Amino acid sequence: MLISVINPNTTVSMTDQIAAAARSVAAPGTEIVGVTPTMGPASIESHYDEALAVPGLLDAIIRSERGDKPADGYLLACFGDPGLDAAREVSSAPVIGIAEAAMHAASLLGRGFSVVTTLGRTIGRAEELVDRYGMSKVCRGIHACEIPVLELESNPDTAAILIEACRSAAEEDGSDAIVLGCAGMADLAQLISEKIGVPVIDGVAAGTLLLQSLVTMRVRPNATGELASPPAKTYTGILSPFGS
């Protein structure tokens, strides 16, 4: 089984960290390939960033689909789940976003969960995804730790800040679980959980395990209807390679 873990931003060190988190839960025989797009933003912290990340991640999937060994599943490792519907249109294999995976996993652990994300400006997007995934009744709050994405790796206080933010969110919201709102937090999930005594869900791990389950069940996306392959047409300018 081959799972492609796509980091929608172009920071290679973050891709490596995300892939390591996926490998830490992958079953024997599951190959994890971390993919960094050839184009896009260094980090995703705005609607603008998210929109410009989509061509790169779609290109990564298209290249895989046309290659000698297409992936059996794709994980979009950004909590905004950018381009998820479009990715499903161009893939013959299951595609899962880490916010989607994490929220569903957290909903199985109690009556409510809280999300702890990076910057306050990303809360609106998280709220949209809570509604899209039918989690409005179980998501009790969304909180920002105010650490920029690329500083998660370099800030020596990242772990301490996240531990306190997650503890505060769980207590304030009365939540039974915490969802980490950035793929760059993946390696801290277990530590935070041990420190605050509440389950902490990382979407990279949750998404990897869900993809493994879908592939093991031998299910494929529906190739008809809304998410069928997009109609062939010409694209112009810098998007011309995406045309058919």
Summary of the structure (lengths in Angstrom):
residues: 244
radius of gyration: 17.4
end to end distance: 29.3
largest distance: 54.0
contacts: 843
relative contact order: 0.17
helix: 48%
strand: 14%
